[in-house]
Amino acid sequence: MKYFSSVLLVVLAIGLTHCDSGPPPVVQVEPPPLYVPPSGQLPGEWEKIGNYVFTIDPALDKDGNIYFTSIFQDRIYKLAPDDVLTVFDEKTARTFGLMFAADGRLIGCRNFDAQIVAYDMQGGREVLLQGELTPDPESEGKNKKMEFCNGLVVSSSGHIWFNDRLNKQTIHLNPEGKARVVASGHRPNGIILSPDEKILVTTDSYAPKLWAYDVLPDGSLKEKPDFFEPLLMGNFPREKPNLYGRPGTDGMTVDGEGRYYVTSFMGIQVYSADGKHLGVIKLPGGAFLSGVTLGSEESGYLYATGRQGLYRMPLDYKSGQLSESSDASD
């Protein structure tokens, strides 16, 4: 199949890890193999909801509301099932990593405050962890940036794992409030748990692979080497040559059958529960996507955050297959 030939070319050309000696060569995989729902039809067209400079980290609550952050407005918004949009919180210290806990609270990282917090639905918040900011070595002068957390995931029992990408580590925060490093060695970005919460997955926007870990009872992580097939490369922003050789992976989500949806420069790359690459969902008008989540089963939507707006598309995510189509523009 053409797909497997493409993957083989990617593996031979770039390997599974990012080399410090320079960016790996980019093998264009155009058009990519498309991910198709069980109906045999491609996912629906993207719909843009509102205009924003940049949005990030959509999160679904038990009532079907979607919460997301508008970074430059410093707000968290709530989109109701009837499409009514309201402001949930303001002056959010550039909150990242929104996700709902089993108790209904919204967990997030108030990045500029170096805090992991829990918001109640009345807008109050509790600080779960006070950390420290790290300077971003890629920023300079007046634009010097600081960061604490880039993404997080919450288990049904209240365990939290969050990514400290500048220090290249993933940190576990137990329900008693004790934090410790449980993985290191790459620059973690997106993060998610499998539906049974036995596997934790992270991305690295600089490297063409996903990291998978077995979750141990105390929250520790044990790496599962080469669990996922390589990410597909190509379609990087050509107007930004400093991004050459990066897959641009960022946010991710997982459906009830264990398929992983990972944003990247190429599109939303979809993987099976056992790590096989299933295909790619095209980007909305070429816009960079920062995060992704699935709406309620009643809505039937896939939601994505990113440049210039909040987006959604109709998607049957109860099962799926690889398309044999060779035209990504259909």
Buried (B, 14 or more C-beta within 10 A) or exposed (E): EEBEEBBEBBBEEBBBBBEEEEBBEBBBBEBBBBBBBEEEEBBBEBEBBBEBEBBBBBBBBEEBBBBBBBBEBBBBBBBEEEEEEEEBBEEBBBBBBBBBBEEEBBBBBBBBBBBBBBBEEEEEBEEBBEBEBBEBEEEEEEEEBBBBBBBBBBBEEBBBBBBBBBBBBBBBBBEEEEBEEBBEEBBBBBBBBBBEEEBBBBBBBBBBBBBBBEBEEEBEBEEBEEBBBBBBBBBBBEEEEEBBBBBBBBBBBBBEEBBBBBBBBBBBBBBBBEBEBBBBBBBBEEBBBBBBBBBBEEBBBBBBBBBBBBBBBBBBBEEBEBBEEEEBEE
